[in-house]
Structures are given as structure tokens and as C-alpha cells.
Amino acid sequence: METPTPNQREYTFSISLANLLALPFGAIIAVILLFPFMTFWHPTLTDSKIITTMAGSTWAFFAISLSLIVAHELLHGITAAHYSVNGWKSVSFGVKWRYLCPYCHCCEPLKLQHFRHVCLMPLWVLGLLPIVIAFATGFLPLLMWGILLTTGSIGDIIAVLMTRKVPRDARIIDHPHALGFYVEQ
């Protein structure tokens, strides 16, 4: 679907701008979370060594990062397949190489709340849950990965924010080529 039909309205956001917003967004999240974490837990030298080791081992960092990116997109796909009438037949994956941006696309219209669930599932599971566990356990590396994966969900957060003025009973179709969606009216 290249252009919206007469009964659809298109909502899009610049992928380049979303990528640019990720840097200050991540910095703000890090400051907001690291200060209370450090104050409460006083991370040990062992935690610092784990982070230094992970950062120093390029291959380990790359492998973990790649695995988490795949997990992020798979969570989108699993959630979209769950809500889609045609399941996995409506879900596809790829990479927008121009932006170095992996994606999961659902070609089937979804209810507004289901579309939001599809967008936010990776944030909940890979971003916020690790942050909560890190605060409960005091494990700094988990907090760092949670912050990184929350930051990586900026496009998903933007997509959900774009749905704020969409009617509750609307059907949403994921945009096949842009950060955004079509609304059936």
C-alpha cells in the first residue's frame, strides 16, 4: 500500500528525526534512572568490571546487541501475529538500510489498542522489565541494558503518541515504508 485510499488517513514521522531524538531521550532516561539507582544501591566494583568487560569486548557487545535487536522485532511480530486474523502470514521483517533500522511490519488492520500493544511490547519486556528488576536487585548491567533498550524503543513510543487523537474504535494499518500508520475511517 503506497498511498492511502480515500477512506484512510496517513500518519507518519521522520525516521531520521526519531533517530536524532533517541540520543537526548536516552540521556534523559539515563540521568533520571542512574541517580536514584546509584544513590540507593552504590554499585560495587564487580558491577563496574562487568560493564567494562562488556564494553571492552566488541564481539560480546555486538552479539548481545544483535540478539536484543532481533528479540525486540520478534516481540513485535509475536504480538502482531497474536492479534492478526491471519497470524504470521500478516507479519514480515526487514531492515531499512538507509537508516540502519530493523523493522517488523503487520499488513493487516488492527484495533487501536492492539496496535499500541504491538508497538509497546518490546519496551515493556526488554526495556522497562529489566529496569524494574535492576532496581529490585541492584544489578547495574541490567539497568544499562534496560536504558539502552528503552532508548531503542523511541520509534515505537512516537508511533503510540501519534495515536492519541485517533478514535478508539479506529482500525490501524502499519505503514509499510515509514514510521507511522494508516487509520481506516
C-alpha atoms as one frame of an Amber mdcrd trajectory, in Angstrom:
protein
   0.000   0.000   0.000   1.851   3.097  -1.232  -0.781   5.816  -0.759  -3.824
   5.906   1.470  -7.193   5.139  -0.038  -9.942   7.777   0.267 -11.216   6.152
   3.473  -7.771   6.192   5.133  -5.741   8.881   6.829  -1.952   8.654   6.866
   0.129   9.455   9.976   3.929   9.416   9.600   7.018  10.647  11.423  10.552
  11.083  10.107  12.785   8.082  10.874  15.817  10.394  10.758  14.260  12.694
  13.345  13.293   9.732  15.534  16.906   8.511  15.405  18.111  12.003  16.322
  15.656  12.213  19.234  16.954   8.901  20.598  20.200  10.492  21.818  18.718
  13.160  24.112  15.876  10.798  25.088  18.395   8.144  26.150  20.493  10.689
  28.036  17.444  11.972  29.929  16.308   8.432  30.793  19.847   7.568  31.949
  20.076  10.628  34.210  16.601  10.066  35.651  17.316   6.396  36.411  21.025
   6.342  37.261  20.897   8.956  40.026  18.384   7.123  42.257  19.926   3.739
  41.384  23.447   4.857  42.350  22.154   6.588  45.471  20.247   3.531  46.670
  22.472   0.651  45.542  26.025   2.083  45.474  27.107  -0.347  42.706  30.136
  -2.448  43.527  33.419  -2.720  41.702  32.239  -6.096  40.361  29.309  -4.423
  38.562  31.659  -1.823  37.085  34.018  -4.583  35.894  31.133  -6.383  34.169
  30.205  -3.216  32.270  33.858  -2.502  31.409  34.336  -6.097  30.241  31.178
  -5.950  28.100  32.189  -2.603  26.606  35.770  -3.800  26.093  34.739  -6.962
  24.297  33.456  -5.661  20.988  32.287  -9.090  19.848  30.350  -9.778  23.051
  28.718  -6.355  22.951  27.862  -6.794  19.251  26.447 -10.292  19.787  24.321
  -9.238  22.760  23.121  -6.111  20.962  22.225  -8.035  17.810  20.376 -10.668
  19.854  18.386  -7.995  21.665  17.521  -6.206  18.413  16.227  -9.495  16.989
  14.300 -10.135  20.233  12.798  -6.615  20.012  11.499  -7.210  16.480  10.349
 -10.745  17.332   8.270  -9.365  20.210   6.582  -7.000  17.744   5.987  -9.948
  15.418   4.661 -12.311  18.088   2.262  -9.659  19.363   1.109  -8.692  15.848
   0.603 -12.351  14.888  -1.422 -12.867  18.072  -3.816 -10.031  17.189  -3.931
 -10.662  13.416  -6.676 -12.763  11.855  -4.084 -14.363   9.552  -1.395 -14.683
  12.225   2.185 -14.933  10.964   1.023 -14.613   7.345   0.407 -10.900   8.043
   3.833 -10.279   9.612   7.116  -9.513   7.850  10.574  -8.425   8.980  13.357
  -6.436   7.364  15.895  -3.645   7.685  15.655  -0.111   6.343  19.365   0.030
   5.482  19.325   3.756   4.780  18.590   4.346   8.478  20.131   1.129   9.859
  16.669   0.480  11.226  15.278  -3.056  11.603  11.515  -3.354  11.453   8.551
  -5.651  11.837   5.528  -4.913   9.654   1.945  -6.120  10.030  -0.057  -5.691
   6.814  -3.399  -6.367   8.483  -5.635  -3.732  10.140  -5.581  -3.932  13.943
  -7.759  -2.419  16.635  -6.219   0.724  18.126  -5.401  -0.915  21.485  -3.879
  -3.935  19.696  -1.700  -1.680  17.543  -0.479   0.047  20.713   0.295  -3.330
  22.319   2.288  -4.357  19.228   4.275  -1.106  19.425   4.943  -1.224  23.170
   5.574  -4.927  23.857   9.381  -4.724  23.329   9.550  -1.616  25.520   7.713
  -3.407  28.333   9.618  -6.701  28.099  13.132  -5.604  27.089  13.241  -2.044
  28.416  11.056  -1.487  31.451  11.088  -5.008  32.943  14.924  -5.128  33.100
  14.922  -1.661  34.689  12.459  -2.806  37.359  14.484  -5.984  38.001  17.709
  -3.949  38.147  16.208  -1.629  40.759  14.981  -4.642  42.743  18.328  -6.470
  42.612  20.885  -3.678  42.330  22.423  -5.209  39.185  23.835  -2.240  37.255
  24.499  -4.015  33.898  20.813  -4.942  33.669  19.880  -1.309  34.286  22.223
  -0.223  31.494  20.684  -2.707  29.017  17.196  -1.611  30.106  18.087   2.028
  29.457  19.605   1.135  26.079  16.545  -0.883  25.008  14.133   1.761  26.276
  16.031   4.265  24.153  15.815   1.850  21.218  12.031   1.947  21.522  11.817
   5.656  20.673  10.154   4.986  17.294   7.572   2.743  18.970   6.857   5.389
  21.602   6.456   8.034  18.887   4.035   5.775  16.969   1.899   5.311  20.088
   1.953   9.048  20.831   0.757   9.668  17.259  -2.355   7.570  18.023  -3.532
   9.907  20.814  -6.104  11.672  18.627  -7.193   8.562  16.754 -10.775   7.454
  17.585 -10.891   4.496  19.994 -12.830   2.342  17.549 -10.413   3.000  14.653
  -8.630   0.259  12.751  -4.900   0.896  12.308  -2.752  -0.383   9.452   1.006
  -0.285   9.994   2.716   1.896   7.381   4.797  -0.341   5.103   7.548   2.207
   4.349   7.597   4.805   7.108   7.407   5.263  10.844   3.652   5.538  11.142
   0.334   4.067  10.131  -2.932   4.480   8.251  -6.255   4.910  10.021  -9.343
   3.459   8.398 -12.167   5.959   8.722
